[in-house]
């Protein structure tokens, strides 16, 4: 018998009902310097056995402050998509701690200086700023105040559930088309179950010695609705959407939470998934841009899925993306420098006006992943440092040794010197620095 999404959410929520006693999975989770080194930046971890919840301290940081420079980057990025006739929209995963029950929050004993209401306010302001910049983005934190809140995220994994993905797609569709979230969700008339072993459960196993139980969540089943034309074999061509995101849309390298399916169902469109696990803010979007899909008109809409751990407030990443976008258009090369670079700083005396150079493109031989740090030194000695990143998680054919940085709106005037380093490389490579306007 089919069970509606609403019914299964209710059943799963009741299954989470827990005894009143509260205790962490083990005390060592809460001691940062006792954690394995790979977890120390994310810890300490707050947990409660009775509700099953685990939250890392890194999830309690407010990373959502928006500056004028950030807003300018968003507007410039949107303008580049507009040039290709493509609508850029954002589906930003909201802060996970907002979705834990009051019982779980009380039992975990979060630090006294953590104010979840401030985190929520900061996230909502960030989303409002995106919309003000002309980029449609639903405020998914509102779901934290709804009856479906506890089914949005897993208790022992950092990602949203298949239900969370469905609700996110429904809210995005409503924001884009002034539609109804409720009507979209009501169209889901069949569900299955999904089992998640949980990345945070893995932390517990390594630190405490035992792995918590696997979580079971509802998983919507999507059936594309047929039309009279499709039954006659004369179906209209659906709009194409590119989903560009992170592990939220590429879990276990197979979109385990059905984000692409949810978008296709809610928007009645064809969705191609370009997401990449471990790519951060830049990885999958830079790779997508390099496919040439924007120039050949393959997609009408690009959905940029972003996690709460990497919001679109990181200016260095935005400059890298904008630089890649600018390279898809007509640009004139106005100069080239060459230098051997490696893990130590290498400086080059080179004078230019920022207003005369739109972007830099730096080629790094056979190095196409890792980090490249660029420092521009102004004539008055002021320095602007930008960290560019590339991931090896995208497919080999989409990797590139070309690192771009947009200088649009950069708070500098007359540059006198350029410094570069590859902090994670033991060897030196010949770098070519191209200047474009």
N, C-alpha and C positions, 0 to 999 in steps of 0.2 A: 504494500500500500504506500502511495506517495505521501510524504509528509512535507508540509510547507516549511519554508525557511523560518518563519516566525515560530512555528511549533517546535522545531528542533532547537532553536536558540533557547526557548523557555525550558526545554528538557535538560539541555546542557547546563544552563545556569543553575537549575535546581540541583544538578549533580555536583556542583561546586560547593553546596552547603557544607559547612565545616564545623567541627567542634570548637568550643570557646577557647581552649588552651592555645597559647602561642609560644613557639620556639623556633629558632633558626635551624636550618638543616645541619649546621655545625658551627661552632664558634669561630673557627679559623676563616670562614668566609668574610667575617667582619673585620679582619686585621689585614690591612693593605700590604704591609711589608712581609707578611707571612704567606702571601699568595704566590703561586708560580709567576715568574717574571712576565710571561706573556699576558697575564691577567691584571697586573698591578696598575696599569694605566686606566683600566676599566673599573677597578674596585675602589674601596671595599664593596662587598655585595650584601644587601639587606634581604633577608628571606624569612619565610614563615611556613612551617611544615603544614599547619592546619589548613591554610588556604592554598598552599602550593606555589605562592608567588615568590619571585626573585627579581630584584632590581639592582643593577650596577650603578655605582655612584656617577659614572659618566653620563647616565641618562637623566641625572638631576641638574645638569648644567643648562643654563639659558644661553643658547647660541643664536638667538633670533633678532638681535639688535640690528636695525637697518640704518645705514648712513646715507648721506646724499650721494656719495660715490657709488654705493651699492645700487641705489635707485637709478642712477645714470647708466650703470652697466646693464641693468634689466631693460631699460628703454632702448639702449643700443642693440642688445641681443634681439629683442622683439622686432626692431626695425630691420635687422638682417633677415629674419624669417619672413617678414612682410614683403621684402623685395622679391622673394621667391613664391609669393602667393600662398604661404603656409601659415596656418594659425598655430602659435605655440601656447600650450596650456600646461599648468603644473598640477600634479597630484602629489601633495606633500604629506607624508605620514606624520601624524601628530605625536607629541611626546607620550611615550608609553606609560609612564607612571600615572598619568591622569586617568587611566582606564582600570586601575586596580580598585577593588572595592574599598570602602572605608574600613571595613574589618581588616583587610590585608594591610592597608597603609598603617593602621594603628599597631598591628601585630609586628610589622617589620621594624618599627622603631627608627624611622628616618631621622637624620640629623635635625636639630632644632632650627638651624638656619635655612632649612629648605622650605620654601613656600610654594606649594603646587599651584596655588591660584595665580601667583606672579608668573610662573612658567606658562600657564595657560594664557594669561593676558599678553605675554611677550609673543607667543606663537600666533595668537589672533591678530596682533598688530602687524606682524610680519606678513601674514596672509593678506591683510587689508592693504598693505603697502604694495604687494605684488599686483593686486587688482587695480590699485590706483595708477600703477605703471602701465596698465593696459594688458596685463597677462592674467587670464582667467585662472583662478585657483580657489577651490572650495575650502572653507575652514572646517576641516575634519575633526577639530577638537570639540565641536558641538556634540558629536556622537558620545562623548564622555558623559554627558548629562542625560543620555537617553536610556531606555530599558535594555538596549543592545550593547551597552558599554562593555560589559564583562566578556562579551564574545568577540570583541574586536581584535584583541591581542592574545597570544598565548601567555600563560602564566610563567612558563619556564623556557621561553624562546624569545628572541629579540624582535621577531617579525609579527606582522599581522596574520590572522587566520584567513582561511578562504572566505569566511563571512565578512571579515574586515575588508578584504579586497573587494568583495561585492558591494558593500556599503560605500566604499571609497569611489568606485566606478559610478554608482548611482548618484552620489553627490556631485561628482564632476559633470556627469551628463546634465543634471539639473542646473548647475551653474552655467553651463555653456548654452543651454536651450530654454532656460526659464521653465523647466519641467518640474515634475513632482518626484521626489525621492521615493515616497510611499508607493506611487503607482509603478515605478520601475521595479522595486523590490517585490511587489505583489505578483509580478509576472513570473517570478521564480516559483515553480510549482512542484519541484522535485529536488531532493537532497540526498546525499550519501554522507558517509563519515570519513574523516581524515585523521590519521594518527601521526603525531609529531613527537619525535624523541627529545628535541629541544636542545639548543646550543647552551642555554644557561644550566640545563640539567647536566650537560657535559662538564661544566665548571664544577658543579656539586660533586660529580663522580670523582674528578681529579683531586679536589681539595678535601672532600669528606670521606671518600672511599666507597660510597654507594650512590647509584644513579636513581633519582626519583622516577616515579612511574611515568609511562608514556601518556601524553595528553590526547584525548579524542575530541575533535571539533566537527561541527557540521560543515559540509562542503556542498555548495549549490551545484546543481546540474543544469547546464545551459543548453537549451535547444533553440536554435535559430528559428524564428517563426516564419512559416511559409506564406506566400501570397498567391493570389490567383495567377499572376504572371509566372511565378516560379513553378506552379503546378503544370502550366502549359509549356514549360521549358523556355520561357522568354523573360527571365528575371532581369530586372534592371541591375546595372553594375553598381556595386556598393562603394561608398566612399572608402578610401584607404587611410588608415591611421598608423603611424609609427609610434610604438611604445619604447621609450628610451629610459632605462632606469637601472636599478641596482639589484641586490639579492632579493629585495622585496618582490621583484617581478622575474627573478631568475633563481629561485630557491632550488638548491640541489641541481643547478644547471638545467632545470626543466620547467620552470614556472609552476612549482608545486602548488601554489596558492591560486592558480588560475586567473591571474590578473588580466592577461590578454583576452581570455575567454569572457571575463566579466565586462570588459570594455566593449568587446564585439557585440555582446548580448544587449547591453544597456543602450548602445549607440547605433545598433543595427548597421555595423560597419565591418569591414575586413581589417584585421589588426596584424601587423608584423611586429615581432618582439625583438628589439635590438639591445635588451638589457644585459648587463654583465655583472656577475657576482664579484665583489671586491674591487670594483672600479671607482668607487667614491663619487664625488661630485662630477669629475671630469671624464673618467674613462669611457663610458659607453656613449656619451654625447659627442665627444671628440671623434670617436670611431665612426659614429653614425654620420657626422658631417663629412668625413673623409670618404664615405661610400659614394658621394656624388648624388645622393637621392634628392637633395634640395634643388640642385641645378636641373635635374631631368624631370621634375614635376611629379614624382611618384606618389607623393602624399599630400593630402589637403590639411591634415592636422598632425602635429607632433605632441604627444603626451610625455612630459618630462616628469617621471616619477622620482621623487627625492625622499630619502629617509630622514628621520628626526636627528640622526647623528651627523648629517652633512647637508644642512639647509643651504639655500641659495643666498647666503650672506657672506660667503668666503670670497673676498674680492680677487685674490690671486687666481682662484679657479675660474671665476667669471671672466677675468681678463684673458685667460687661456682659451676659453670657449669662444669669446668674442673675436679673438685673433684668428682662430680656425674659421669662423664664419666669414670674416673679412677676406680671407684668402680665397673664398669661393667666388668672389666678385672680381671686377676689373681693378687691378692695382698696378701701379708703376714702380718698378724696382729702382731705387735711387742710390744704392750703394751696397758694398759688401766688404766685410772684414773677415780675416781668417786667423785662427790661433789654436795652439795645442792646449787643451783643457783636461783637467782631471779632478781629483778630490780636493785639491788645494785651490785657493783663489788665484785667478789669472786676470790681470787688469789690462785694459787697452785704452789708450788715450784717443778719444774720438769726440769731436764737438758737433752737436747738432741741436736744432730747435725741436722740442717735442711737437710743436704745432705743424712742423714740416714732415713728420714721420707718423704714419697711421698705425703701423704695426711692425714688429720684428719677427723674423722666422729664422730659427737657429737649427742647422743640421749638425748631427752628432755622430757621423760615421755609422758604425754598426750597432750603436746603442739606441734602442727604441723603447726602453722602459726605465723606471726608477725616478730620480729627481734631477732637475736642473735648476739651479738658483741663479737668478740674474739680478745684479745690483746696478742701478743707474745713479751716478754721482753728479749732482748739480754743480754749477760753477761756484756756488757759495759753500760747497762742502756737504750740503744736504744729501741724504741717501734714500733711495726708494728700492726696497728689496722685494722681489717677487719669486715665489717658489712654484715652479711648474712640475707637474707630476704626470707620469704615464704608467699604465698598468699592463702587465703581461696576461691579464685575464680575458682580453678581447681576442678574437680570432686572429691568427697570424697574418692573414692578408689585409687586415685593417690596422695593423700596427705601423707606425711611421717614426722615422728618426728626425722628423721635422717638428720642432717645438715652437709654438706661436704665442705671442703676447701682444695684446692690443694696448696702444698708448693713448687711446681716446680718453680724454678727461683726466689724464694722469696729473696729479698735483706737482708738476715740475715745469721748468721753463727751458733753460739752456743746459744741456747735458755736456759734461766735459770728459767723462770717463765711463767705460762699461766694464763690469767685473762679472766673471762667471765661474761656477764650479759644479762638478758632478759629485756630490757628497758620498755616494755609495759605490763609486767606481774606483778600482785599484789601478787601472791603466789610464793612459792618456789617449785622447782621440783628437783628430783635426776637426775643429768646429768652424762652420761657415755661418756668419751672421749677416743676414740679408735685411735691408731696410726698404720699406714700402710706404708709399703715400697714396 
